[in-house]
Amino acid sequence: MEGVAAIAAGARDRAPVRRYRCGLALLGLCLALAMPARAEGWRATDVQVLYGTDFELGSPNRMTVTTEHAQGGAWGDIYVFLDTFFRDDINTELYEEAYLQLSLSWLSGRPVAFGPITDVDLSVSFHASDEPAADPFRAMLAGISFDIAIPGFTFFQFDIHAYKNDDVNDVGVQFTPVWDLSFHLGRVPMRFRGHVDVLSPDTFRGRRWQWLTQPQLLVDVGALGAAAPGHLYAGIELAYWHNKYSVRNVDETVAQAMVMLAF
């Protein structure tokens, strides 16, 4: 009974924290959606629904709903996403990231480009979760991002960030390539998008290198006649996380079925 009471108390304690984190995430997302795109700018929003099994450290089976938004222009860009994980053990978990990148070309008034690099951005980022319940995860990042022109890619960026986890005294480093590639497999339009996060040992208490990659391979279902091209996608996401949360020998490999609606 004592254990049941403790679990119940923990659930009550988590509720206000979750509402607070959810409010922050939704506020950030709403602000991003409300910002008018510049005349020379662009914007993109999508909602993803994923389901997979074999997750480590918690419920092995999870459905994820992700809402992401990005927009930008000559000044740079913003990117924000909110993950809602539906889990068997704690019901739901919320995780968000928000990025602001300012173009050095725009700031300096002259092109900052060399070789395949078309621009360099100053970048700041905030990451947050409503878990663990007693001490929710938060991290601040700051660094630079390189915009790289590679034939066939919609975009390719390489980020280098200083990484400060609120739970760790040291400042670590995160390296992140991120990409989006559209191509055809025969007559079938495809999209290959994803990222790789490589985190140094001083970013988490476990003091171990981590790397997380989540590539997505999608079919443009809309272009096959189900809807307008570029709006409805279906496919898979294959996630691999080495030393998850810096826990030794916890390596997560999850294949998830995925549907994405883009606006």
Buried (B, 14 or more C-beta within 10 A) or exposed (E): EEEEEEEEEBEEEBEEBBEEBBEBBBEBBEEBBEEEEEEEBEBBBBEBBBEBEEBBEEBBEBBBBBBBBBBBBEBBBBBBBBBBBBBEEBEBBBBBBBBBBBBBBBEEEEEBBEEEEBBBBBBBBBBBBBBBBEEBBBBBBEBBBBBBEEEEBEBBBBBBBEBBBEBBEEBBBBBBBBBBBBEEEEEEBBBBBBBBBBBBBBBBEBBBEBBBBBBBBBBBBBBBEEBEEBBBBBBBBBBBBBBBBBBEEBEBEBEBEBBBBBE
